[in-house]
């Protein structure tokens, strides 16, 4: 399994001949190496409905006939846009042919903004994502503050790699993310959701190096790791 980081909260997983992208905020993202018209995907996993996570989902899903897996309300909204979806909700899991997807808690908001009409559309509960395939498990925490049930996530799952937000302001900052890293017990922890906007500027490499036992893994934008 190949896992690559593409800035903000964009993670690409290649497994079983499938390309699975999480939170594909590409267009308008100055901190990614991807170009939306060059990305090929089979599956899109979404943590919540904020524009900087939904990103290019509709365009990519329609172009590649990709399945979108998302929290129920967000999946329903995207289905109305003509996208093929599979809804899940917090605590729920489903075994797909490409792997198992389970949604965890995340403490944040979830809504989609349509700036032209000044609408904010409620898109349900925000979530973290546990993805398992090839006897490996990835935890993408989504946007979240620190919460004590991260201990349960770590106790009940053998996590090979975790992506945790460190940007502060909207999510955990480095200090809380370090505590989360300890709680989720992942073999490797990669910082995400930072440096995209001025208010979330952080030093991802310093965060990774601060974690004990070699747990931290700093991935530059576009870098990958084999699990």
C-alpha positions as MATLAB code, in Angstrom:
seq = 'XXXXXXXXXXXXXXXXXXXXXXXXXXXXXXXXXXXXXXXXXXXXXXXXXXXXXXXXXXXXXXXXXXXXXXXXXXXXXXXXXXXXXXXXXXXXXXXXXXXXXXXXXXXXXXXXXXXXXXXXXXXXXXXXXXXXXXXXXXXXXXXXXXXXXXXXXXXXXXXXXXXXXXXXXXXXXXXXXXXXXXXXXXXXXXXXXXXXXXXXXXXXXXXXXXXXXXXXXXXXXXXXXXX';
ca = [
       0.000    0.000    0.000;
       1.305    3.433   -0.980;
       0.201    6.505    0.954;
       1.077   10.044   -0.117;
       0.440   13.488    1.376;
      -0.550   16.378   -0.868;
      -0.930   19.386    1.400;
      -3.674   20.584    3.742;
      -5.649   17.380    4.496;
      -5.271   15.703    1.102;
      -4.117   12.091    1.352;
      -3.904    9.645   -1.553;
      -3.982    5.886   -0.943;
      -3.085    3.348   -3.626;
      -4.153   -0.195   -2.806;
      -5.584   -3.216   -4.605;
      -5.280   -1.406   -7.925;
      -7.465    1.452   -6.686;
      -6.694    5.126   -6.056;
      -8.486    6.533   -3.032;
      -8.255   10.214   -2.160;
      -9.255   11.802    1.139;
     -10.557   15.399    1.298;
      -9.474   16.475   -2.226;
      -9.089   20.223   -1.765;
      -6.999   20.904   -4.880;
      -8.352   23.903   -6.801;
      -7.598   27.019   -4.779;
      -5.146   25.181   -2.541;
      -1.782   26.904   -2.767;
      -0.213   24.162   -0.669;
      -0.687   21.166   -2.950;
       1.317   19.656   -5.782;
      -1.764   18.195   -7.451;
      -3.723   19.546  -10.406;
      -7.387   18.623  -10.482;
      -7.444   17.911  -14.216;
      -4.542   15.451  -13.857;
      -5.804   13.512  -10.831;
      -7.247   10.035  -11.396;
      -9.328    8.521   -8.608;
     -11.634    5.577   -8.045;
     -12.897    6.512   -4.584;
     -13.211    9.744   -2.599;
     -13.449    9.712    1.192;
     -14.695   12.861    2.913;
     -14.327   13.750    6.582;
     -16.776   16.677    6.588;
     -18.475   19.299    4.479;
     -16.229   22.363    4.715;
     -15.193   23.695    1.324;
     -11.487   23.157    2.014;
     -12.180   19.422    2.367;
     -14.948   18.762   -0.167;
     -12.832   20.696   -2.653;
     -12.978   19.165   -6.136;
     -15.106   16.180   -5.136;
     -18.030   16.743   -7.506;
     -15.854   17.353  -10.556;
     -13.544   14.412   -9.845;
     -16.387   12.028   -9.036;
     -18.269   12.853  -12.232;
     -15.172   12.721  -14.429;
     -13.963    9.356  -13.125;
     -17.274    7.812  -12.036;
     -15.755    7.643   -8.566;
     -17.643    6.565   -5.476;
     -17.871    9.184   -2.714;
     -18.006    7.875    0.872;
     -19.082   10.557    3.329;
     -21.185   11.256    6.438;
     -24.893   10.823    5.658;
     -26.011   14.441    5.242;
     -22.968   15.336    3.158;
     -23.418   12.225    1.013;
     -27.061   13.151    0.462;
     -26.159   16.686   -0.612;
     -23.517   15.390   -3.034;
     -25.919   12.804   -4.448;
     -28.229   15.686   -5.304;
     -25.324   17.104   -7.334;
     -25.302   13.953   -9.450;
     -22.534   12.092   -7.617;
     -22.509    8.378   -6.768;
     -22.294    8.096   -2.974;
     -22.233    5.684   -0.060;
     -23.381    7.296    3.226;
     -21.902    6.349    6.590;
     -22.230    7.797   10.062;
     -20.218    8.034   13.272;
     -19.242    4.584   14.522;
     -20.434    2.909   11.342;
     -18.206    0.849    9.074;
     -18.567   -0.815    5.690;
     -16.425   -3.368    3.901;
     -15.905   -2.313    0.282;
     -13.953   -4.266   -2.323;
     -11.125   -1.721   -1.963;
     -11.004   -1.794    1.849;
     -12.927   -1.105    5.032;
     -14.033    2.414    5.938;
     -15.166    3.408    9.424;
     -16.085    6.876   10.649;
     -14.954    8.064   14.061;
     -15.828   11.103   16.098;
     -14.294   14.474   15.340;
     -15.034   17.686   17.198;
     -15.465   20.423   14.631;
     -18.179   21.831   12.356;
     -19.508   20.650    9.007;
     -21.191   22.862    6.446;
     -20.788   23.800    2.804;
     -20.678   27.449    1.761;
     -22.089   28.736   -1.512;
     -20.587   32.203   -1.676;
     -22.595   33.346   -4.711;
     -25.871   33.078   -2.806;
     -24.416   33.475    0.689;
     -25.795   30.092    1.720;
     -24.403   27.800    4.388;
     -25.648   24.238    3.940;
     -25.561   21.956    6.970;
     -23.751   18.732    6.125;
     -24.094   16.687    9.299;
     -21.493   15.579   11.806;
     -17.772   15.930   11.095;
     -15.796   12.706   11.247;
     -12.426   11.064   11.327;
     -11.727    8.151    9.007;
     -10.291    4.727    9.709;
      -9.322    3.003    6.458;
      -8.121   -0.598    6.463;
      -6.773   -2.709    3.604;
      -3.939   -5.180    3.076;
      -3.724   -5.697    6.856;
      -2.859   -2.018    7.307;
      -4.892    0.738    8.992;
      -4.770    4.455    8.318;
      -6.346    7.007   10.658;
      -7.208   10.375    9.115;
      -8.479   12.472   12.007;
     -10.197   15.062    9.818;
     -10.533   18.491   11.385;
     -10.793   18.128   15.132;
      -9.860   19.374   18.521;
      -8.324   17.023   21.044;
     -10.819   14.623   22.643;
     -10.245   11.862   25.157;
     -11.923    9.119   23.096;
      -8.847    9.190   20.876;
      -7.527    6.837   23.539;
     -10.248    4.342   22.579;
      -9.382    4.682   18.907;
      -5.804    3.787   19.769;
      -6.754    0.965   22.102;
      -9.164   -0.698   19.696;
      -7.183   -0.341   16.475;
      -3.649   -1.132   15.407;
      -2.931    2.032   13.456;
       0.007    1.975   11.065;
      -0.097    5.651   10.159;
      -2.151    8.560   11.497;
      -2.670   11.955    9.918;
      -3.333   14.573   12.610;
      -4.117   18.280   12.147;
      -1.622   20.652   13.781;
      -2.622   24.039   12.363;
      -4.301   25.414   15.503;
      -6.968   28.142   15.247;
      -9.522   25.799   13.580;
      -8.181   22.461   14.892;
      -5.653   21.067   17.318;
      -2.357   22.859   17.514;
       0.997   21.071   17.874;
       0.753   20.654   21.659;
      -2.671   18.996   21.588;
      -1.735   17.008   18.487;
       1.276   15.603   20.355;
      -1.086   14.365   23.059;
      -3.359   12.889   20.380;
      -0.363   11.117   18.859;
       0.351    9.503   22.205;
      -3.269    8.440   22.617;
      -3.861    6.960   19.152;
      -0.664    4.869   19.408;
       0.014    4.953   15.679;
       3.307    3.537   14.485;
       3.812    6.733   12.497;
       2.143   10.144   12.825;
       2.097   12.655    9.977;
       1.122   16.314   10.559;
      -1.533   17.784    8.262;
      -3.876   20.789    7.958;
      -1.207   23.470    8.349;
       0.487   26.202    6.277;
      -2.413   26.479    3.819;
      -3.558   29.811    5.253;
      -1.667   32.379    7.369;
      -3.685   31.600   10.517;
      -2.607   27.925   10.484;
       1.109   28.344    9.828;
       3.117   25.731   11.720;
       6.412   23.862   11.448;
       5.439   20.329   10.460;
       8.969   19.000   10.585;
       9.522   20.354   14.103;
       6.268   18.720   15.214;
       7.264   15.336   13.774;
      10.683   15.546   15.402;
       9.112   16.413   18.759;
       7.311   13.075   19.001;
       9.107   10.408   20.979;
      10.273    7.001   19.834;
      10.547    7.931   16.180;
       6.764    8.112   15.911;
       6.740   11.370   13.959;
       6.942   11.225   10.178;
       7.309   14.477    8.287;
       6.065   14.181    4.722;
       6.726   17.064    2.383;
       3.908   17.878   -0.018;
       3.935   15.171   -2.674;
       5.978   12.722   -0.617;
       4.858    9.138   -0.059;
       5.467    6.141    2.157;
       4.996    2.415    1.601;
       3.131    0.546    4.330;
];
